[in-house]
């Protein structure tokens, strides 16, 4: 798609089709050409060099339903665009497809939420953010919404009792209005442009108690970004650059989509290279440190790994997608208890980050799957991560 200039009308990736296949194969690597964005600058003189490992994944076997497949078949079957595996901080394998390269930023979708989770931990350590504070303490203008008695911790753990249906195949309702407010969907005839912060005023109904079940509501994360900006007096993209992206040693600048008034789509709009996503995972393996510089508090990472409520997960929104798998959710990260805990980030259309701290393994993956969330594909990615861990260990 988009291989002629100008592209034929039927081949153009637009605001109306950019998340649908086959247009997403181009658009996910060119998001800032479709949606407004803000830069998350790296520090070119502080790049963390990734050396090549002596290991490789030749001979890896991945169980896929009734048969075993090799790595290349797995990557093709799961519409992979970028794939990087680190072991002990070195690159074991690095592969790209669909025109993507090591320097191409690709959208993270909801893996963006996990990036916010790390930023929040830094700010908590700096005493600029309080996890037990009420949302209304930071944003009194939301005192008449369903968020009025929710805490920052409820937002971080997706345990706010907000009435919101996150079915990605819906064609009307709050989810569509949310996408329009963030600039991800076009307006209909005669509609007036909204914005992300005004959208929160529409979330006035509860569907359960706060601190109850795991209830996946993407706007919770965008609301966290607003709280972070209110608490610090700084723009979200600038904070992400200053506190995480530059000190971590990112090789390339990232960027994040913003609404018409500049509010960051922290729930899904961050775009990064696959190598830099792997660097985030390595930072987690290294207990939040790079050399002598403590970037993310070790205690916060330990809390991600050991915290979360397994019972809240078992009665929550996603248990049916991962039957029989022992998950928890903490501070925008999934935790899978299979042998050594695996910290996992998940974004629709096939975005993943797997972190095994005990075995020093990181798996970063960008994809452009046509369907937002397919259970078979998601579970295949998990089986592949476990197979890679077993192979390397």
C-alpha positions in Angstrom: 0.0 0.0 0.0 1.0 3.6 -0.4 3.8 2.7 -2.8 3.0 5.3 -5.4 3.1 9.1 -5.0 0.4 10.1 -4.9 -1.1 6.7 -4.1 -4.2 5.6 -5.9 -7.4 6.4 -3.9 -8.1 2.7 -3.2 -4.5 2.3 -1.8 -4.4 5.3 0.5 -4.1 4.9 4.2 -6.5 7.4 5.8 -7.9 8.4 9.1 -10.9 6.2 8.3 -9.0 3.0 7.5 -5.5 3.2 9.0 -6.0 0.5 11.7 -7.6 -2.0 9.3 -5.7 -4.5 7.1 -4.0 -4.2 4.7 -3.7 -0.4 5.2 -2.2 -0.9 8.7 0.8 -2.6 7.3 1.9 0.8 6.1 0.1 3.1 8.6 1.5 1.5 11.8 5.0 2.6 10.6 3.8 6.1 9.5 1.3 7.0 12.3 2.5 10.6 12.5 1.5 11.1 8.8 -2.1 10.2 9.7 -2.6 11.4 13.3 -1.1 14.5 15.1 1.8 13.7 17.3 4.3 15.0 19.9 8.0 14.0 19.9 9.6 12.0 22.7 13.2 12.9 22.2 16.1 10.6 22.8 19.7 11.6 23.7 21.9 10.7 20.7 25.1 10.9 22.9 23.7 8.5 25.5 22.6 5.5 23.3 22.8 2.1 25.0 24.7 -0.1 22.5 23.2 -3.6 21.9 25.9 -6.1 21.1 25.3 -9.3 19.1 25.0 -12.6 21.0 26.8 -15.8 20.1 23.5 -17.6 20.6 20.8 -17.9 17.9 17.3 -19.4 17.6 18.1 -22.0 14.9 16.3 -25.1 15.8 13.7 -23.4 17.9 10.4 -25.3 17.8 7.1 -23.5 18.7 3.9 -25.5 19.5 1.1 -24.2 17.3 -2.2 -26.1 17.9 -1.7 -29.5 16.3 1.7 -29.0 14.9 5.1 -27.4 15.6 6.5 -24.5 13.6 9.8 -22.7 13.3 10.5 -19.1 14.1 10.1 -17.8 10.6 6.7 -19.5 10.2 5.7 -18.0 13.6 6.7 -14.5 12.5 4.9 -14.8 9.2 1.8 -16.4 10.7 1.5 -13.6 13.3 2.0 -10.7 10.8 5.2 -9.6 12.5 6.9 -6.3 11.4 9.7 -6.2 13.9 11.1 -8.8 16.2 14.1 -8.6 18.6 15.2 -11.1 21.3 17.8 -10.2 23.9 19.6 -12.7 26.2 21.9 -11.3 28.8 21.6 -7.9 27.2 22.7 -9.0 23.7 20.7 -9.5 20.5 20.0 -13.2 19.8 17.8 -12.4 16.8 16.5 -9.3 15.0 14.1 -9.6 12.0 11.9 -7.1 10.1 9.2 -7.3 7.4 6.8 -5.1 5.5 9.5 -2.4 4.9 10.3 -1.9 8.5 13.9 -1.4 9.6 15.8 -1.1 12.9 15.2 2.6 12.8 11.5 2.7 12.0 9.1 3.7 14.8 6.0 1.5 14.9 2.9 2.0 17.0 2.8 0.2 20.3 -1.0 0.3 20.8 -1.7 -0.7 24.4 2.0 -1.4 25.2 1.9 2.4 25.5 0.1 1.8 28.8 3.0 -0.1 30.2 5.3 2.8 29.4 3.1 5.1 31.4 3.3 2.5 34.2 7.0 3.0 34.4 6.8 6.8 34.3 4.3 6.7 37.1 6.7 4.6 39.2 9.5 7.2 38.7 7.1 10.0 39.7 5.9 8.2 42.8 9.6 7.7 43.9 10.1 11.4 43.4 7.0 12.1 45.5 5.4 14.0 42.7 2.5 11.5 42.4 0.5 9.6 45.1 -1.0 6.3 44.2 -3.6 6.4 47.0 -4.8 9.9 46.1 -8.3 10.3 44.6 -8.6 11.3 41.0 -10.7 14.3 42.1 -7.7 15.5 44.3 -5.8 16.1 41.1 -8.7 16.8 38.8 -11.6 18.4 40.7 -13.3 19.1 37.4 -14.2 15.4 37.2 -16.0 15.4 40.5 -19.3 14.7 38.8 -18.1 11.7 36.8 -17.8 8.0 37.7 -14.2 8.6 38.6 -14.9 10.9 41.6 -14.1 8.2 44.2 -11.5 6.3 42.3 -7.8 6.4 43.2 -4.7 6.6 41.1 -4.0 3.0 42.1 -7.4 2.0 40.7 -6.5 3.5 37.4 -3.0 1.9 37.3 -4.4 -1.5 38.0 -7.5 -1.3 35.8 -9.8 -1.7 38.8 -12.0 1.4 38.4 -15.7 0.7 38.2 -16.4 2.7 35.0 -19.1 1.8 32.6 -17.2 1.4 29.3 -17.3 -1.4 26.7 -13.9 -1.9 25.0 -15.1 -4.1 22.2 -12.8 -3.1 19.3 -15.3 -4.2 16.7 -18.0 -1.8 17.9 -19.2 0.8 15.3 -21.1 3.1 17.7 -21.2 4.1 21.3 -18.7 5.5 23.8 -15.7 3.7 22.3 -16.2 5.4 18.9 -16.7 8.8 20.6 -13.5 8.2 22.5 -11.6 7.5 19.3 -13.0 10.6 17.7 -12.0 12.7 20.7 -8.4 11.4 20.4 -8.2 12.1 16.7 -8.0 8.4 15.8 -11.4 8.4 13.9 -12.8 10.9 11.5 -15.8 13.0 12.4 -19.2 12.2 10.9 -21.2 14.7 8.8 -22.1 17.7 10.9 -20.2 16.6 14.0 -18.2 19.1 16.1 -14.7 18.2 17.0 -14.2 17.1 20.6 -11.1 16.5 22.7 -9.8 13.9 25.1 -10.3 15.8 28.3 -13.8 16.9 27.5 -14.6 13.2 26.7 -14.1 12.2 30.3 -17.1 14.2 31.3 -19.2 11.7 29.4 -18.1 8.8 31.7 -20.7 9.3 34.4 -21.9 5.8 35.0 -20.4 3.1 37.2 -20.7 -0.6 36.5 -19.3 -1.9 39.8 -17.2 -0.8 42.8 -13.8 0.7 42.5 -11.0 -1.7 43.5 -13.1 -4.6 42.3 -12.6 -6.8 39.3 -10.0 -6.2 36.6 -11.9 -4.1 34.1 -10.0 -2.9 31.1 -10.8 0.7 30.2 -8.3 2.4 28.0 -9.4 6.0 28.9 -8.2 5.2 32.5 -4.6 5.4 31.1 -5.3 8.7 29.2 -6.7 10.0 32.5 -3.5 9.0 34.2 -1.5 11.0 31.7 -3.7 14.1 32.5 -3.1 13.5 36.2 0.6 13.2 35.6 0.6 16.5 33.7 -1.5 18.2 36.4 0.8 16.8 39.2 4.0 17.9 37.6 3.1 20.9 35.5 4.9 19.3 32.5 3.8 17.9 29.2 3.5 14.1 29.1 5.7 13.6 26.1 8.5 15.8 27.6 8.4 13.9 30.9 8.6 10.5 29.1 11.7 11.9 27.2 13.3 13.4 30.3 12.7 10.6 32.8 12.7 7.4 30.8 13.6 7.6 27.1 16.9 9.6 27.4 18.4 8.1 30.5 17.4 4.6 29.3 19.6 5.1 26.2 17.0 4.9 23.4 18.6 4.8 20.0 15.9 6.8 18.3 13.3 9.4 19.3 9.8 8.1 19.9 6.6 9.9 19.4 3.0 9.8 20.7 -0.3 10.8 19.1 -2.1 13.7 20.6 -5.7 15.1 20.3 -6.5 18.5 18.7 -5.5 20.3 22.0 -2.3 18.4 22.6 -3.5 15.7 25.1 -1.4 12.5 24.8 -3.0 9.3 23.8 -1.1 7.5 26.5 -3.4 4.4 26.2 -2.2 3.5 22.8 -0.4 6.2 20.7 3.3 5.7 21.5 5.4 4.8 18.5 9.0 3.4 19.0 11.5 1.2 17.3 11.6 -2.5 18.1 15.1 -2.2 19.4 14.1 0.6 21.8 11.2 -1.5 23.0 13.7 -4.2 23.8 15.8 -1.7 25.7 12.8 -1.0 27.9 12.6 -4.7 28.6 16.3 -4.8 29.4 15.9 -1.9 31.8 13.3 -4.1 33.7 15.8 -7.0 33.7 18.4 -4.7 35.1 16.1 -3.7 38.0 15.5 -0.3 36.5 19.2 0.7 36.4 21.5 1.6 33.6 25.0 1.5 35.0 25.0 3.5 38.2 21.9 5.4 37.2 18.7 4.2 38.9 15.9 5.2 36.3 12.9 3.2 37.4 12.8 2.3 41.1 13.6 -1.4 41.7 10.9 -1.5 44.3 8.3 -0.4 41.7 9.5 -3.2 39.3 9.4 -5.7 42.2 5.9 -4.6 43.0 4.8 -5.1 39.3 6.2 -8.6 39.4 4.8 -9.6 42.9 1.8 -7.3 43.2 -1.6 -7.4 41.5 -4.7 -9.4 42.5 -5.1 -12.9 41.0 -8.7 -13.0 42.2 -9.5 -9.7 40.5 -8.1 -11.2 37.3 -10.1 -14.4 37.6 -13.4 -12.4 37.6 -12.2 -9.8 35.2 -12.5 -8.9 31.5 -9.7 -10.9 30.0 -9.8 -14.2 31.7 -11.7 -15.7 28.8 -9.0 -14.7 26.3 -6.3 -16.6 28.3 -8.1 -19.7 29.7 -6.1 -21.5 32.3 -3.2 -19.1 32.4 -2.3 -17.6 35.8 -2.2 -13.9 35.1 -2.2 -10.8 37.4 -2.2 -7.1 36.4 -0.2 -4.4 38.1 0.7 -0.9 37.2 -0.2 -1.4 33.5 1.8 -4.6 33.2 0.6 -8.2 32.9 2.3 -10.9 35.0 2.3 -14.5 33.9 3.2 -17.0 36.6 4.7 -19.9 34.6 7.9 -21.0 36.1 9.9 -17.7 36.6 7.4 -14.8 36.3 7.1 -13.3 32.9 6.2 -9.6 32.8 4.2 -8.9 29.6 2.9 -5.9 27.7 0.1 -6.5 25.2 -1.2 -4.2 22.4 -3.9 -5.0 19.9 -2.9 -6.0 16.3 0.0 -7.9 17.8 2.3 -5.7 19.9 4.2 -7.5 22.6 7.0 -7.1 25.2 8.0 -10.1 27.3 10.4 -9.8 30.1 11.9 -12.7 32.1 14.0 -11.0 34.8 15.2 -14.3 36.3 16.6 -15.6 33.1 17.7 -12.2 31.5 15.5 -12.6 28.5 13.6 -9.9 26.6 11.3 -10.4 23.6 10.0 -7.3 21.7 7.5 -7.7 18.8 5.7 -5.3 16.5 3.0 -6.6 14.2 0.2 -5.5 11.9 -2.5 -8.1 12.4 -5.7 -7.4 10.6 -7.9 -8.3 13.6 -7.4 -6.3 16.8 -7.4 -9.1 19.3 -7.6 -12.8 18.3 -7.3 -15.3 21.1 -5.5 -17.9 19.0 -2.9 -15.4 17.9 -2.4 -14.0 21.4 -1.9 -17.5 22.9 0.5 -18.4 20.1 2.6 -15.4 21.0 2.7 -16.5 24.6 3.6 -20.1 23.6 6.4 -18.7 21.4 7.8 -16.6 24.3 7.8 -19.6 26.6 9.5 -21.7 23.9 12.2 -19.1 23.4 12.8 -19.0 27.1 13.1 -22.7 27.4 15.4 -22.8 24.3 17.8 -20.2 25.7 17.8 -21.4 29.3 
